[in-house]
Amino acid sequence: MPIDPQNALLTVQAGLAQLSTLIVSYAFSAIGAVILLVGGYIVAGLAERSIFAGLGHIHGFDATLRHFFSKIVRYAILILVTIMVLGQFGVQTASIIAAIGAIGLAIGLALQGTLQNIAAGIMLLALRPFRIGESVEVGSIVGSIEEIGLFATRLRAADGVYILAPNSTLWNQPVRNFSRNGVRRGDITLSIGSWNDIDRAQKTLLAIAVAERRVKRDPAPIAFVATLGESTVSISLRFWTSSADFFATQADLTKRAKQEFDAEGISIPQPPPEAPAPEARRQ
């Protein structure tokens, strides 16, 4: 069927007229959308910097939490601006908000454990039961803190082993912080024969503690009888020292106590010899 040039021309003119009408009608929407995007981007950046700087004025507020909350504000503003831009073009934003809510709920259910770690990380950073460099014990986890993240905390064990613990595990158990108070109490217990002079043994231990510069004078060290056996007496030395010097001080005092007891003639009972094997007795 031959095409009528007159009809084709009229069709093209009608299409161009409709296109110009659409361009004119949506031009203001497009300009408004561009202005919203640029303005929203600028406002999001300003809000992020303001929140970050404002939280920095709070004493002790962790830098990780400052970044986290400022980023949340930034992305929330950008999402709101995007929804407003779509509304400029006649898109039903109510359905978009409902879809975003449904997606967020699905992601929350799928990442329930991860979200628990984030919440626990926020609480750990806010309440600070431990800080970087401190030695802690949480359940079966023992080590020094190297990094506290939003999802997990990195520790270093005493033997150098790398430990990565989920924040929810650290938050849901009692924390023993060996470094927080700055001082620790140490106890050294030695068993001596009941025939020894107990007073002299106690004075010897106290003299060792007083001579050690790392032992605190307040509280003062004390020596006391810990337990009584049939042929032995356990003498304990209790002292206080700084957390950083605890292990070295305890090891040095234990060694010095043994040396002084030997020098003073205070004998430490030796374990009885093992009975010979039946074959050895027959020989």
Secondary structure, DSSP 4 states (H G I P E B T S, - for coil): -PPPHHHHHHHHHHHHHHHHHHHHHHHHHHHHHHHHHHHHHHHHHHHHHHHHHHHHTSTT--HHHHHHHHHHHHHHHHHHHHHHHHHHTT--HHHHHHHHHHHHHHHHHHTHHHHHHHHHHHHHHHH-SS-TT-EEEETTEEEEEEEE-SSEEEEE-TT--EEEEEHHHHHTS-EEESSTTSEEEEEEEEEEETTS-HHHHHHHHHHHHHH-TTB-SSSPPEEEEEEE-SSEEEEEEEEEEEGGGHHHHHHHHHHHHHHHHHHHT-PPPPPPPPPPPHHHHH-
